[in-house]
């Protein structure tokens, strides 16, 4: 249980690994696709257009590191 009981685990990282997402196997969102397209162009990479949400998120994080965006 989380909330007022204070029983939640003290973890300052609120982000889950994309591979643990419940909806991680869903197709990437239009927002992810657009942002990933921009980052991939800046990095000079081509990526498949049928990525899952989790895969897109991982590529976004990786490309942000490459492009500095």
C-alpha positions as CSV (number, residue, x, y, z in Angstrom):
1,X,0.0,0.0,0.0
2,X,1.2,3.5,-0.7
3,X,0.0,6.8,0.6
4,X,-0.7,8.1,4.0
5,X,0.4,4.9,5.8
6,X,4.0,5.6,5.0
7,X,4.6,1.9,4.2
8,X,6.0,2.7,0.8
9,X,9.6,1.7,0.2
10,X,11.9,4.6,0.5
11,X,13.2,4.8,-3.0
12,X,14.1,8.2,-4.5
13,X,14.0,6.8,-8.1
14,X,10.5,6.9,-9.3
15,X,11.3,5.7,-12.8
16,X,10.8,2.0,-13.7
17,X,13.0,0.3,-16.1
18,X,11.1,0.2,-19.4
19,X,11.3,-3.6,-19.5
20,X,9.2,-3.6,-16.4
21,X,6.4,-1.4,-17.8
22,X,2.9,-3.0,-17.9
23,X,2.3,-1.4,-21.2
24,X,5.9,-1.8,-22.4
25,X,4.9,-4.2,-25.2
26,X,2.3,-1.7,-26.6
27,X,3.3,0.1,-29.8
28,X,5.2,3.3,-29.2
29,X,3.1,6.5,-28.9
30,X,3.0,9.1,-31.6
31,X,4.9,11.5,-29.3
32,X,7.7,8.9,-28.9
33,X,7.8,8.3,-32.6
34,X,8.1,12.0,-33.4
35,X,10.8,12.6,-30.8
36,X,12.7,9.5,-31.7
37,X,12.6,10.5,-35.4
38,X,14.1,13.9,-34.5
39,X,16.8,12.3,-32.3
40,X,17.7,9.6,-34.8
41,X,18.1,12.1,-37.6
42,X,20.4,14.2,-35.4
43,X,22.4,11.1,-34.6
44,X,22.5,10.0,-38.2
45,X,20.7,6.7,-37.3
46,X,17.8,4.8,-38.8
47,X,15.5,2.8,-36.5
48,X,12.5,0.6,-37.3
49,X,9.1,2.2,-37.2
50,X,7.4,-0.6,-35.3
51,X,9.1,-0.3,-31.9
52,X,7.3,-1.0,-28.6
53,X,6.9,1.8,-25.9
54,X,9.8,0.2,-23.9
55,X,12.1,-0.1,-26.9
56,X,11.4,3.5,-28.0
57,X,12.1,4.7,-24.5
58,X,15.4,2.9,-24.4
59,X,16.4,4.3,-27.8
60,X,15.3,7.8,-26.7
61,X,17.5,7.7,-23.6
62,X,20.4,6.4,-25.6
63,X,20.1,8.9,-28.4
64,X,19.7,11.8,-25.9
65,X,23.1,10.8,-24.5
66,X,24.6,10.9,-28.0
67,X,23.0,14.1,-29.2
68,X,23.0,16.0,-25.9
69,X,19.2,16.7,-26.1
